[in-house]
């Protein structure tokens, strides 16, 4: 059902339970989320009116808030705002739900939920796959534990480096990035987790190296395990990105996307493995 501010392509709700017009100003320009990127967010895939992995997303929001010394998120209020957006969405069956929580101003944090359409290029990549490049991230796997103030593994609004990496990928003729650590081990994508398949086993790097624990990656693993796959969370080296039976990027909106080209080199066709794993992921929600 469409609310008062019923733009079917964008729905904005605040945590006090009110809908708002997304076309008018709501955020002060001094908001620290805008001025300094001092805040956190989550992106939830909503399909058929159901938010996927909402509980893990809210748990990760709380974890990120703790890392940034933000007030503990009001879980019930976030769930109500989420439902309000979903109930007032009138666009496509699938859309992205952004949960944004900033330090705000002296009056307290800014928090809102907003539904937005999924870009066509993301839909296309789900089916066709993507070309990716490996880029240095400038961190080593032990840095997250040594320097927690760097907020490695928090989903913060400070995404300038991630966006710059995406632009660099485009300059190299690719559509995505896999970040590498200083020891040439695999980290994550700017907005995704890395998964490789070898035989009937799936691998992904551990969150302890300073990457974001993946909600979609976990769902893919659950689905694969139902089909008899083995799953392992362990460090991956650069060589593993080529020595495998499938290289994939996983995130809420892209779901499971195969990488068909790496650093300009076409990889062996892994469309059959991708099809099996993509269906296993969807079957988690059937």
Long-range contacts (C-beta under 8 A, 24 or more apart in sequence): 1-87, 1-88, 2-88, 2-90, 3-84, 3-87, 3-88, 6-88, 6-90, 8-89, 8-90, 8-91, 9-91, 9-116, 9-117, 10-114, 10-115, 10-116, 10-117, 11-85, 11-88, 11-89, 11-114, 11-115, 12-85, 12-112, 12-113, 12-114, 12-115, 13-81, 13-84, 13-85, 13-88, 13-112, 13-113, 13-114, 14-81, 14-111, 14-112, 14-113, 15-74, 15-77, 15-78, 15-80, 15-81, 15-111, 15-112, 15-113, 16-77, 17-77, 17-80, 17-81, 17-84, 19-84, 19-88, 20-112, 22-114, 26-112, 27-110, 28-105, 30-105, 31-102, 31-103, 31-104, 31-105, 31-110, 32-102, 32-103, 32-104, 32-105, 33-100, 33-102, 33-103, 33-104, 33-110, 33-157, 34-102, 37-156, 37-157, 37-158, 37-159, 37-160, 38-68, 38-102, 38-103, 38-157, 39-68, 39-70, 39-100, 39-101, 39-102, 39-103, 39-109, 39-110, 39-156, 39-157, 40-64, 40-65, 40-68, 40-70, 40-100, 40-101, 40-102, 40-154, 40-155, 40-156, 40-157, 41-98, 41-99, 41-100, 41-101, 41-155, 41-156, 41-157, 42-98, 42-99, 42-155, 43-96, 43-97, 43-98, 43-99, 43-251, 43-252, 43-253, 44-82, 44-96, 44-97, 44-98, 44-99, 44-252, 45-94, 45-96, 45-97, 45-216, 45-252, 45-253, 45-255, 46-86, 46-89, 46-94, 46-95, 46-96, 46-97, 46-115, 47-93, 47-94, 47-285, 48-93, 48-94, 49-86, 50-285, 51-82, 51-86, 51-97, 52-215, 52-216, 52-219, 52-252, 52-285, 53-215, 53-216, 53-218, 53-219, 53-252, 54-79, 54-82, 56-215, 56-218, 57-99, 57-215, 57-252, 58-99, 60-155, 60-212, 60-213, 60-215, 61-99, 61-101, 61-155, 63-154, 64-154, 64-155, 64-156, 65-101, 67-148, 67-151, 67-153, 67-154, 68-103, 68-151, 68-154, 68-156, 70-101, 70-103, 70-109, 71-108, 71-109, 73-101, 73-111, 77-111, 78-111, 78-113, 81-111, 81-112, 81-113, 82-113, 84-113, 85-113, 85-114, 85-115, 86-115, 88-115, 89-115, 91-115, 91-117, 92-117, 92-118, 94-118, 96-252, 96-253, 100-157, 102-157, 118-253, 121-175, 122-253, 122-254, 125-175, 125-254, 125-257, 126-254, 126-255, 126-256, 126-257, 126-278, 128-260, 129-257, 129-258, 129-259, 129-260, 129-271, 129-274, 130-174, 130-175, 130-176, 130-249, 130-257, 130-258, 130-259, 130-260, 130-261, 131-173, 131-174, 131-175, 131-176, 131-259, 131-260, 131-261, 131-262, 131-264, 132-169, 132-174, 132-175, 132-176, 132-177, 132-178, 132-189, 132-249, 132-259, 132-261, 132-262, 132-263, 133-168, 133-169, 133-172, 133-174, 133-176, 133-177, 133-178, 133-262, 133-263, 133-264, 134-177, 134-178, 134-179, 134-180, 134-238, 134-241, 134-262, 134-263, 135-165, 135-168, 135-169, 135-177, 135-178, 135-179, 135-180, 136-179, 136-180, 136-182, 137-179, 137-180, 137-181, 137-187, 138-182, 139-181, 139-182, 139-187, 139-210, 140-181, 140-182, 140-183, 141-181, 141-183, 141-185, 141-209, 141-210, 141-235, 142-209, 143-210, 144-208, 144-209, 144-210, 145-208, 150-210, 152-210, 152-211, 153-207, 153-210, 153-211, 153-212, 153-213, 154-212, 155-212, 159-190, 161-190, 162-190, 162-191, 163-190, 165-190, 166-190, 172-264, 173-264, 174-261, 174-264, 176-249, 176-257, 176-259, 178-241, 178-249, 178-259, 178-262, 180-238, 181-209, 184-237, 184-238, 185-209, 185-235, 185-236, 185-237, 185-238, 186-235, 186-236, 186-237, 186-238, 186-240, 186-241, 187-211, 188-212, 188-214, 189-249, 189-251, 191-251, 191-254, 192-249, 192-250, 192-251, 192-254, 192-257, 193-217, 193-249, 193-250, 193-251, 194-236, 194-241, 194-247, 194-248, 194-249, 194-250, 195-220, 195-247, 195-248, 195-249, 195-250, 195-256, 196-236, 196-240, 196-241, 196-244, 196-246, 196-247, 196-248, 197-244, 197-245, 197-246, 197-248, 197-270, 197-273, 197-277, 198-243, 198-244, 198-245, 199-245, 200-228, 200-229, 200-230, 201-229, 201-230, 201-231, 201-232, 202-229, 202-230, 202-231, 202-232, 202-277, 203-231, 203-232, 203-233, 203-234, 203-236, 203-240, 204-232, 204-233, 204-236, 205-233, 205-234, 205-235, 205-236, 206-233, 206-234, 206-235, 209-235, 214-250, 214-251, 215-252, 216-250, 216-251, 216-252, 216-255, 216-256, 216-281, 217-250, 219-281, 219-284, 220-248, 220-250, 220-256, 220-277, 220-280, 220-281, 222-284, 223-277, 223-280, 223-281, 223-282, 223-283, 223-284, 224-277, 224-280, 226-280, 226-283, 226-284, 227-276, 227-280, 229-280, 242-267, 245-270, 245-273, 246-270, 246-273, 246-274, 246-277, 248-274, 248-277, 255-281, 256-281
